């Protein structure tokens, strides 16, 4: 039966994950797939004779020029390409085109490549394809890892060394990102020649990308024969396309999750991304109240995260005490205790700091009102609705007045952040690689002297200083997963539990509406890592 | 006539230059750094200073504004609007690829609007305060009041989700244009119906209409040949304005129906600070609007002999 290879493959992946977790070794199987249980659960279901899937996705974000093309890779991952390593739905690094890897001091990762892999045109995948793909990224500026023309060196046909330009021990965790996809050496990149489970058959700019099954895929033949991804920029249109039966899968806004009934169900990622508030601790005049630790702590205790999850996110989130999915931190995550709503404690903190309630209920100290500006706009203001108003009401309860500023787009938000005009900054996002230091490092490391205003905009407002920087340095320089997780947790604990610069609000799930005929679709929190080869359609 | 057109074309040159300066200045004044946006769109969430500097140099953004404007204008005159920062494609080619979609949608919507509005407006004026007039006025009021995005969703819900006779969105088949065109046509028809009615009412009470009737002309000739022809000047003017606005991209409708026209394209470009595309779009659509206005002006010559006489008397 056609399902058996899939079940075997999924079971092998699960077994591999368990082995890896137990031994610290790399599992032997392929890219992150659906859990075996999911596939086993569908074993009795009769499959549809036509395995053609229609998916609605957001606006076309591909580039189509030869130098920087990313068709099929990013932001929509059509599974045309593979990466050396992949990111599982629970944020673990998994084997991809590389079966094993080792760190070689001072700054090199050596990858053993998977044998027997073929590109969609039938040619064999070798180390020279990896070298060429890395060189291509080097020509574009070096990517997130910072590679040069000489960074990738073929050690043999199936072995390659990757050495970033500058010390970067997190390269392994960054290589999971689809922008590090491996394409066939010397190929026309606009034709998207990869080794993935699907091959490109049609791309119509701003309309659709169509892929067909690659029956020679190294991890087994996909059940789906064809996937058509339709670019529908408007979220409501995507929901309507789902309801009209034009597509079988679509990401949907949280507001629509409860409206999907009947032939549809809602599928959520296993882990949540993040929504958090960052408090400006280096503010200039007019935006300097965040320097007072009592105010930051009071803010943290004023927020009812349970209500944020249940009302604002309508159950499509989990309470979060970490900035990023806790799974990346491994067992260390439990060291971050975070805060829960405690109005009495919040009020006492402000009382003890000398902030007394005025006639209008808003606290004052030395003639200055406890009035803060909350800036909302990253990645866009709509994502957060109605959280700002909700938080505003809760802050008022403890005597803090909050003015909400909505920025129209990310660029305006960042411009304002660079100028430091705000006390509380609300952001949401997802973690796209397996590097636990990425976000804390990006946002909270001390500004680089001589760096430009925008590069340093987060550090100028939020950087806690030397202790945090030391933890980030350890995180950057550690070679074992445990040490990386420990250092990242130390950094995050300082932000959340000790300095109260970060108030995590919710771990927000990625939500998809799916037809009940769709089987084995496992939503990845980071959409760029979504896998399609395990999906199938029932009758 | 040719001299008239030539002079109108000559007027366009300073206007066109003004548009180009405005287009360039607006993009320069917008907040945000396109270099970061490009790198982030390519998956580099935290670009290094070296990457930012290198790309800024590559794009010529390290040059002073006036120098960039001079280079851009020189290239624009030769038909080169640069390459999109976001897609890497030539801007002019991208606009040319998308413009026919927008033009077809706009023309269909306006034509459909005229087909509904002109007869309805005439009947409404001829039978003033009758039941037909009341219904037409109410319909026009509702059509003009309802936001296009709301109407679009209602039409999708009814025709695509409930009846399943038309597609929700897309552009791969001819039937994909029906709902977006209908959405825009209803809005256009509403305002044009009211305008046609009021213009016809104004003409129907003119002395020349009374004279035509007293001469014993048939009512159809009085209405169509005399009153409507004069009312057409106002109708053509508003139709031209409406068409020009739609040719600039019906952003909301194009987004909802995933219609790959220039409206959606330019909004994405604005959010990604894609300067060449924004500047190219303003220049391109500015030119289109100027040409539509020219066509409207030329049509006056045909519709109203007084324009021709005025021309000769100069």
HADDOCK unambig.tbl for C-alpha pairs under 7 A between the chains (distance, minus, plus):
assign (segid A and resid 63 and name CA) (segid B and resid 86 and name CA) 6.82 0.50 0.50
assign (segid A and resid 63 and name CA) (segid B and resid 87 and name CA) 4.38 0.50 0.50
assign (segid A and resid 63 and name CA) (segid B and resid 88 and name CA) 6.50 0.50 0.50
assign (segid A and resid 64 and name CA) (segid B and resid 87 and name CA) 6.01 0.50 0.50
assign (segid A and resid 64 and name CA) (segid B and resid 88 and name CA) 6.70 0.50 0.50
assign (segid A and resid 65 and name CA) (segid B and resid 87 and name CA) 6.88 0.50 0.50
assign (segid A and resid 65 and name CA) (segid B and resid 88 and name CA) 5.35 0.50 0.50
assign (segid A and resid 65 and name CA) (segid B and resid 89 and name CA) 6.40 0.50 0.50
assign (segid A and resid 141 and name CA) (segid B and resid 51 and name CA) 5.68 0.50 0.50
assign (segid A and resid 143 and name CA) (segid B and resid 44 and name CA) 6.03 0.50 0.50
assign (segid A and resid 144 and name CA) (segid B and resid 44 and name CA) 5.20 0.50 0.50
assign (segid A and resid 144 and name CA) (segid B and resid 47 and name CA) 6.99 0.50 0.50
assign (segid A and resid 179 and name CA) (segid B and resid 43 and name CA) 6.25 0.50 0.50
assign (segid A and resid 206 and name CA) (segid B and resid 260 and name CA) 6.13 0.50 0.50
assign (segid A and resid 207 and name CA) (segid B and resid 170 and name CA) 6.85 0.50 0.50
assign (segid A and resid 232 and name CA) (segid B and resid 258 and name CA) 5.28 0.50 0.50
assign (segid A and resid 233 and name CA) (segid B and resid 255 and name CA) 6.04 0.50 0.50
assign (segid A and resid 233 and name CA) (segid B and resid 258 and name CA) 6.31 0.50 0.50
assign (segid A and resid 234 and name CA) (segid B and resid 255 and name CA) 6.01 0.50 0.50
assign (segid A and resid 234 and name CA) (segid B and resid 256 and name CA) 5.32 0.50 0.50
assign (segid A and resid 237 and name CA) (segid B and resid 256 and name CA) 5.99 0.50 0.50
assign (segid A and resid 240 and name CA) (segid B and resid 161 and name CA) 6.89 0.50 0.50
assign (segid A and resid 241 and name CA) (segid B and resid 168 and name CA) 5.77 0.50 0.50
assign (segid A and resid 243 and name CA) (segid B and resid 161 and name CA) 6.31 0.50 0.50
assign (segid A and resid 244 and name CA) (segid B and resid 160 and name CA) 6.13 0.50 0.50
assign (segid A and resid 244 and name CA) (segid B and resid 161 and name CA) 4.37 0.50 0.50
assign (segid A and resid 244 and name CA) (segid B and resid 164 and name CA) 6.81 0.50 0.50
assign (segid A and resid 409 and name CA) (segid B and resid 271 and name CA) 6.72 0.50 0.50
assign (segid A and resid 411 and name CA) (segid B and resid 31 and name CA) 6.30 0.50 0.50
assign (segid A and resid 411 and name CA) (segid B and resid 32 and name CA) 4.40 0.50 0.50
assign (segid A and resid 412 and name CA) (segid B and resid 31 and name CA) 5.78 0.50 0.50
assign (segid A and resid 412 and name CA) (segid B and resid 32 and name CA) 6.17 0.50 0.50
assign (segid A and resid 415 and name CA) (segid B and resid 31 and name CA) 6.42 0.50 0.50
assign (segid A and resid 415 and name CA) (segid B and resid 32 and name CA) 6.07 0.50 0.50
assign (segid A and resid 442 and name CA) (segid B and resid 46 and name CA) 6.72 0.50 0.50
